[in-house]
Every structure is written in C-alpha cells, then in structure tokens.
Amino acid sequence: MSISDRTARRHGRLIAFTAAALLVGGCASVTPIGQLLDNPSHYDGKTVRIQGEVRESAGGFGVGAYQVKDETGALTVVSEHGGAPRKGAKVGVKGVFQALLTFGATTVAGLREESRTIR
C-alpha cells in the first residue's frame, strides 16, 4: 500500500468519524420552548428536549408537575417517575410534547417527562 493510499484512508476515517459525531450531537439538540408553542402541531407527539429554570413545582407519591421557563416561553412538565425538582433548579428535560389546545394566541401544551438532568 502506498503512502497516498494510507493518507487517503486516514482522511476517510476522519471524515466518517466527524460525520458520525455531528449526527449524534444533532440528536441531542435543545428546542426552544417558544418554538414548540409557536408550532404545536409540528411537535405534537414527538420527543423533544428543553432546558430552563423551574418556576413552579408540585409533587407527591412519586409523581409531580413543574413549569420550565427559558428565554422564549414556559411549558408544564409532568413526571410519572418521580417528584418535581425544586423551584429555581436549572434542568434539562427530554419528553413527549403534547399540544392540548390552541385558542387565539394561547397554546396549552405540556411535556410528558422521559428523563431529566439537573444542570
């Protein structure tokens, strides 16, 4: 095998690794809450990731609900796997977006939590 063949093969591996890293990184992107609320039918039933600050929270007996606010809006998150995080906590949440009702400029929607990280 010549030097140019080895170099080409190394470059090919580097390109493949870079493309795979970009694809995996793109899957974990965060969707702004305002974008979800502006186009609820597009995201309805889809798994999304949000992040922000917990504004309100309530929970008990292993279930909870809390509101996450980012710079673009606020969204209620329902957790069936544990209680709600404390008010003021910075969280990242992955879950299924559910558009419930749109009336004029108001959208009522929520996120059914699949996983949560405290930031």
N, C-alpha and C positions, 0 to 999 in steps of 0.2 A: 504494500500500500504506500503510495507516495505521500509526501508532506502535505500537498494541497488537498488530497483526499481526506487526510486526518483533520486538517483545519476545517474543511467544509463540513465534516461530520460533527465536529465540536460546535461549530456555529449552528448547525441544525438542531442539536440537543439544547443549546442555549435558547434558541427561538422557541422550541417546543415547551421548555420549562417556563419561560416568560409568559407564553400564551396561557398555559395551564394556571399559573399564579394569578393572572388577570381575571380569568373566568371564575376561579374560586373566590377571589376578592370581590368580584362584582355580585356574587350571590348574597353576600352579607351586607349589602348596602342599606342604609337607613332612609326611609321615606319620610319626608316632612309631613307632619300631621295636617297642615293646611292643604297639601296636595291630595291627601286621602279625602278630606272633606269637600274639596272643590270638584272632585270627580269620583263620587262614591260608587257609581255603577261599574266603573272600570276595575275597582279593587274589591268589590263585594265577593266574599267567599275565598279570597286569596290570602296566602300567608305573607305577611309584611313584617318589617322591623321598624320600630320607632325608638326614639330616646328623648329624654327630657327630665323635668323635675316633677316629683309627686306633689300635687296641690292639695288634694283631699284624699282620705283613705278611711275605709271601714272594713272590718273583718271579724270573723269568729268561727270556731268549729272547723277550721281548716279551709275555709273559703273566704274570699274577700273581693272588694272592688276598690279601685282607686283611679284618680284622674291624673294623666300625664300631660304636661304642658311643655311645648317647645316654643321657639320664636314665631311659629306660624299658626298655632292653634292649640286646642286641648281635646283630649279624647279619653273616654272612660274605658278602663281595662277591667275585665272580670277574670278572677283567678279561681279555678276549681281545685288547685293542687296545693294551696297554702294560703296563709293570710296575706293581707295587703302590706306593702312596705310603709314605713313611717312618712309622715308629711315632711317635705323638704329633701327627701332622698333623691339622688340622681340615678336614674335607671335606664336600662336598655331592655326592650321587650320585643319578643317575637311572638306573633299570634295571628289568628284568622280574623280579618277585618269583616265586620258585618254592618252593612248600611241598613238602617231600620226605617227611616222616614226622612223625606225632604219636603219642606214646606216653605216656599219662597226662598229666602236667602239662608234658611236654617236647615242644617242636616243633623239628624240624630243618628249616631253610629256608635259602635263600640268595637273593642278588640278582645277576643277570647284568648287569653294568655296560654302559650305553649311553654315558653321559658322566659326567665328574667335574669338579668345581671345587675348588680349594684355597682355604680361607677364611682 
